[in-house]
Amino acid sequence: MKKISEILAIHFKRWGINHVFGIPGKPVTPLILDLHHSGIEFVLSKHESGAGFEAAGYALMNRKLGVAIGTSGPGGTNLLTSAGQAKASHLPVLFITGHPSIKDSGRALGQDSTMFGTDLVKMFESVTKFSARVERADTFKSYFQHALEKAYSGVKGPVHLSVAADVLAERIPEFEMDLPEAVYPVASNLDKCRDIINLPGKKVIFLGKGVHSSRAYREVKMLAEIFNIPVMTTPGGKGVFESDHHLSLGAFGLGGTEESSAYVECGLDLMIVIGTKLSDMSLAGLKPSQYPKKVIQFDMDQTFIGKSMEVETLPIMGDIQTNLHALFDKLDYKEITKMPFDIRDYKVEAPSVEIKSPLSAVEAVKVMSAALDDDTIVFGDDGSHTFYAIKHYGIKRPGTFFFDDVFGTMGHAIGYSIGAQMAKPDAKIVCLTGDGCTFMHGTEISTAVNYGANVIFIVFNNGKIDMVDTGMTLNLGKAVGTVYPTMLDVQKFAESMGALSFKCFDAEELREAIEKAKLAKATVVIEAMVDPTELPPTTKRG
């Protein structure tokens, strides 16, 4: 017989989870102690949202499970945003929250998480795939199994268990449970898919972040090369296809390239959509007159298929990698119609960038692209800074750039990068963020320092929430509440938390700072003072 808190810790250790993220509180302290006794490092985050972001980054990099812990009441509500972000990122994260003992339910209690107080189970339902309260020890095994199966079935995602303090301390018979292995069926309509792709006409492959989830980098490249079809990516799909590939058009939508816009402006016969919901950010700039005649859409989830563009759509349901492999098996390579395509026909001369003081954000991204190693993994935060990178940062290897264009929490990439570094200490991790994001969740840089997560944080500072400021100005004629009267001094802020920090005003200073950061065995923060008057590539969205 073992305590439920012990059983949780034992399972995490068996599964290779060596870090759990959170902030202590009375109802969950027994679990934190048992994690410690099992050799699992409890990472004291600076805010529960940060803990959830770090657990998500950990899950992304270790390809297993991330775990975040919060106490009852406000500890749990602070985790809600990171649960929503993990759901948008399709990451299996187990959120564990506590609440006072079941025997005290119905009384007036501080930080009550039952139906009499802050009902965390209900709150988590809309931002997780499964949310349940464990009120009896004899139900724990069943609920635990349900949670894991939900996290791994279909589109992966976060789950939540609220475990009462007295239940967490109860003893039950010990058991062993493995992490579920996903089994993906093959779509039944791949013959029709093959026939449509092989029809003559102007085509494009449109890749989203679902390619990251499926790790189908090799397969989408094969599809493009077999049929000689050009490729463009959504903002969230940045990083799934090499920028210098002869079929690459770069990104489309917000942060999109002139080449991708030029290619689609005359209309398309077929768009092969892979791993994207086709959100407004992904389709920004695409007019109804430019819609393709037909769409083939590969996705795990039926919800948004055929809803963003009202055109004839063939859904290919299931795992992308599995279905593409099955499609290749059906191909008669002698009958394939290869589309004539020359990227030079769609090349648009980029305007020369005037290097200003303060630094141009475009130039700053180009410096990053040239200075960072090919295998560097970049986490882009939500804001103009990353849309500059979507347009101008070169992808050398697929799977080295991550950005969310759906839920879009400012500051989430700070935590994601820290969790990723802890899951894979030898990886080269960079977080591209902005001053607005740093105001929100920059204290997690202290977590990186305290636990030896040697992330390089590159912070674009222009003294405002740039993307909103631009949107309000262009669409409403005036921006209000978007500028910080007192700018954040990122360098001093980072130094106060123990990070090595640099402030850069021009391209050469930024280049030198990145080179020093690459050699430093420490958490490094590089503040790039970028031009506040520069117009970001986010104006296509109304």
Beta strands, then each sheet from edge to edge (+ up, - down):
strand 1: 2-3
strand 2: 19-22
strand 3: 41-44
strand 4: 66-70
strand 5: 93-99
strand 6: 131-134
strand 7: 159-164
strand 8: 171-172
strand 9: 203-207
strand 10: 231-233
strand 11: 248-251
strand 12: 270-274
strand 13: 294-299
strand 14: 312-317
strand 15: 377-380
strand 16: 401-402
strand 17: 429-434
strand 18: 456-461
strand 19: 500-504
strand 20: 524-529
sheet 1: 1+ 8-
sheet 2: 3+ 2+ 4+ 5+ 7+ 6+
sheet 3: 11+ 10+ 9+ 12+ 13+ 14+
sheet 4: 16+ 15+ 17+ 18+ 20+ 19+
end
